[in-house]
Amino acid sequence: MKRIYVVLFICALLLGGAAWAQDKTPRFKVLAIGENGGHHILHTKAAKIWLNKLAADSNFTIDYYSNSKPITKAFLEQYQLFIQIDYPPYTWSKESENAFIEYIEQGKGGWIGFHHATLLGTFDGFPLWQWFSDFMGGIKYKNYIADFAAASVNVENKKHPIMKGVPASFPIIKEEWYTYDKSPRLSKNIQVLASVDEDTYTPVRDIKMGDHPVIWTNTKMKARNVYIFMGHAPELFENPSYTTMYRNAIFWAASKKK
């Protein structure tokens, strides 16, 4: 009888160990790409610290890259989410561009873009990536507030999963506030989630758009995707509205559309 109990006990330990190992299998895998220099580097470093803690607490993994060279169709197959941290839509090779386009258009994974992801135009000798411009609502970068401004961001779609737990209006204490040649809202494929109230710029600034979306998603694409303009200062990760939105975006975008 004792032998039976011992066998049962060992079996229970083995089953428990197997269940524990299964529970520790990562929920999903993330590719995060960010610049390794320039005046956005402090935000990128802060993002890594915050993302690594979230990944550890929530059981997913992140691989970081500082350029788009590794991006191929085969490379992207291992990732369920692509986060573009302050990385522009130029300098990409044609192979990387085509792999990314397929990833988004076919919904092979989700995408979150921040800040520099809408630096659309002709920069550093690179031409406009027209597909990416269309992805972002057919926009081109026009100007920015070089000496920064604080402002209030107003949520327009409170029912969207990304905005769960985010106040109807929340402050951003330091940002460059890009302007574009037109509002992405004009595209029939763009759903605006939030916009900045330019009347709240502090100090007052005259670089304005009028209608100025700062968070939006392209509903045409099979991939769950969202662009969040705010992404310059490391202090953003001390803003609970920003981190709540960031966290929500990760888990929403990493889940494929049904």
C-alpha positions in Angstrom: 0.0 0.0 0.0 2.8 2.4 0.9 4.4 1.7 -2.5 1.1 2.7 -4.2 1.1 6.0 -2.3 4.7 6.7 -3.2 3.9 6.1 -6.9 0.8 8.3 -6.8 2.9 11.0 -5.0 5.6 10.9 -7.7 3.0 11.0 -10.4 1.4 14.1 -8.8 4.8 15.8 -8.7 5.4 15.0 -12.3 2.0 16.2 -13.4 2.4 19.3 -11.3 5.8 20.0 -12.8 4.5 19.6 -16.3 1.6 21.9 -15.6 4.0 24.5 -14.2 6.2 24.2 -17.2 3.2 24.6 -19.5 2.1 27.7 -17.6 5.5 29.3 -18.0 5.4 28.9 -21.8 5.4 32.6 -23.1 2.1 33.9 -24.2 3.5 35.5 -27.3 6.7 36.9 -28.7 7.4 40.6 -29.5 9.8 42.3 -31.8 10.7 45.8 -30.7 12.7 48.1 -33.0 14.1 51.4 -31.8 16.9 53.8 -32.7 20.2 53.4 -30.8 21.1 57.1 -30.7 19.8 60.6 -31.2 17.7 62.6 -28.8 15.0 59.9 -28.5 17.4 57.4 -26.9 16.4 58.2 -23.4 12.8 57.4 -24.2 13.9 54.2 -25.9 15.9 53.2 -22.8 13.0 53.9 -20.5 10.7 52.0 -22.8 12.9 48.9 -22.5 12.9 49.0 -18.7 9.1 49.3 -18.6 8.6 46.7 -21.3 10.9 44.2 -19.7 9.1 44.4 -16.4 5.7 44.1 -18.1 7.0 41.1 -20.1 8.3 39.4 -17.0 5.1 40.1 -15.0 2.8 39.1 -17.9 4.7 36.1 -19.4 5.7 37.2 -22.8 9.2 37.8 -24.4 10.7 40.7 -26.3 13.6 40.8 -28.8 15.1 44.3 -29.4 16.7 45.5 -32.6 18.2 48.9 -33.5 17.7 48.6 -37.3 15.4 47.0 -39.8 18.1 44.9 -41.5 17.1 41.5 -40.0 13.5 41.9 -41.1 12.5 39.3 -43.6 9.4 37.2 -44.2 10.9 34.2 -42.4 12.2 36.4 -39.5 8.8 37.9 -38.8 7.1 34.6 -38.6 8.3 34.1 -35.1 6.6 37.2 -33.7 3.0 37.9 -32.8 3.6 41.6 -32.2 5.8 44.3 -33.8 6.5 47.4 -31.8 8.1 50.3 -33.6 9.7 52.5 -30.9 10.8 55.8 -32.3 11.9 54.2 -35.5 11.2 55.9 -38.8 9.6 54.5 -42.0 12.8 54.9 -44.1 16.2 53.3 -44.3 14.4 50.0 -44.8 15.6 47.6 -47.6 13.0 46.5 -50.2 13.1 43.0 -48.7 12.3 44.4 -45.2 9.6 46.7 -46.6 7.9 43.8 -48.4 8.1 41.5 -45.4 6.5 44.2 -43.2 3.8 44.9 -45.7 2.8 41.2 -45.9 2.9 41.0 -42.1 0.4 43.8 -41.7 -1.8 43.2 -44.7 -2.2 39.5 -44.0 -2.6 39.9 -40.3 0.4 37.7 -39.4 0.9 39.7 -36.2 -0.1 43.0 -34.6 1.7 46.4 -34.7 2.1 49.4 -32.5 4.0 52.4 -33.8 5.2 55.4 -31.8 6.4 58.9 -32.5 9.0 58.6 -35.3 6.8 56.0 -37.2 5.0 59.0 -38.9 8.2 60.7 -39.9 6.9 60.4 -43.5 8.5 62.3 -46.3 11.9 62.6 -47.9 14.6 62.4 -45.2 18.3 61.8 -45.2 18.2 61.0 -48.9 15.5 58.4 -48.6 12.3 58.8 -50.6 8.8 58.6 -49.1 7.6 55.1 -48.4 4.2 55.5 -50.1 2.7 52.3 -48.6 3.5 53.4 -45.1 2.1 56.8 -45.7 -1.2 55.2 -46.9 -1.1 52.9 -43.9 -1.0 56.0 -41.7 -3.9 57.6 -43.5 -2.1 59.1 -46.5 -0.2 61.7 -44.5 3.2 63.4 -44.8 5.1 65.0 -42.0 5.0 68.8 -42.1 6.3 70.4 -38.9 6.8 69.9 -35.2 7.1 72.0 -32.0 10.9 71.8 -31.5 10.9 73.5 -28.1 8.1 71.2 -26.8 4.7 71.9 -25.2 2.5 70.3 -22.6 -1.1 69.6 -23.7 -4.2 67.6 -22.9 -5.2 64.6 -25.0 -8.9 63.9 -25.4 -10.1 60.3 -25.9 -12.6 60.1 -28.8 -13.4 56.4 -28.7 -13.8 55.4 -25.1 -15.1 51.9 -26.0 -12.0 50.8 -27.8 -10.0 48.2 -25.8 -6.9 50.4 -25.9 -8.7 53.1 -24.0 -10.0 50.8 -21.2 -9.1 52.5 -17.9 -7.8 55.7 -19.6 -9.4 59.0 -18.5 -11.5 60.9 -21.0 -8.8 63.5 -21.0 -5.2 63.2 -19.8 -2.1 65.5 -19.7 1.1 65.0 -21.5 3.8 67.2 -19.9 6.4 67.3 -22.7 6.0 66.5 -26.4 7.0 67.7 -29.9 3.5 67.4 -31.4 4.1 66.7 -35.1 1.8 68.2 -37.7 1.0 66.6 -41.0 -0.1 67.9 -44.4 -3.6 66.7 -43.6 -5.5 65.0 -40.8 -5.4 61.2 -41.0 -9.1 61.3 -40.1 -9.8 62.2 -43.7 -8.9 58.7 -44.7 -11.9 56.3 -44.7 -9.7 53.6 -43.3 -8.6 55.5 -40.2 -10.4 55.3 -36.9 -9.2 58.1 -34.6 -9.0 57.1 -30.9 -7.7 60.3 -29.4 -6.6 63.8 -30.4 -4.6 66.6 -28.8 -6.4 69.8 -27.8 -4.2 72.5 -29.3 -5.8 75.2 -27.2 -4.2 73.6 -24.2 -0.6 74.0 -25.4 1.6 75.3 -22.6 3.4 77.5 -23.4 1.1 78.7 -26.2 2.4 77.5 -29.6 1.3 78.6 -33.2 2.3 75.3 -34.9 -1.2 73.7 -35.2 -3.3 71.5 -37.4 -6.8 72.4 -36.2 -8.0 68.7 -36.2 -5.0 67.0 -34.7 -5.4 63.2 -34.1 -2.6 61.6 -32.1 -3.8 58.0 -31.7 -5.4 56.1 -34.5 -5.8 52.7 -36.1 -6.1 51.6 -39.7 -9.2 49.4 -39.9 -8.5 48.2 -43.4 -5.5 46.1 -42.4 -5.9 42.5 -41.2 -3.3 43.1 -38.5 -4.5 44.8 -35.3 -2.6 48.1 -35.4 -2.4 51.4 -33.6 -0.2 54.5 -33.9 0.4 56.5 -30.7 2.2 59.7 -31.4 3.5 60.4 -27.9 7.0 58.9 -27.6 9.7 61.5 -27.1 10.3 61.9 -23.4 11.2 59.2 -20.8 8.9 60.9 -18.4 6.0 59.4 -20.3 6.5 56.1 -18.4 5.7 58.0 -15.2 2.3 58.9 -16.7 -0.3 56.3 -15.6 -2.6 57.2 -18.5 0.2 56.6 -21.0 1.3 53.3 -19.5 -2.3 52.0 -19.2 -2.8 52.7 -22.9 0.5 51.2 -23.8 -0.3 48.0 -21.9 -3.7 47.8 -23.4 -2.3 48.2 -26.9 0.2 45.4 -26.4 -2.4 42.8 -25.4 -5.0 44.0 -27.9 -2.5 44.1 -30.9 -0.9 40.8 -30.0 -4.3 39.0 -30.3 -5.3 38.3 -33.9 -8.6 39.5 -35.2 -11.3 36.8 -35.2 
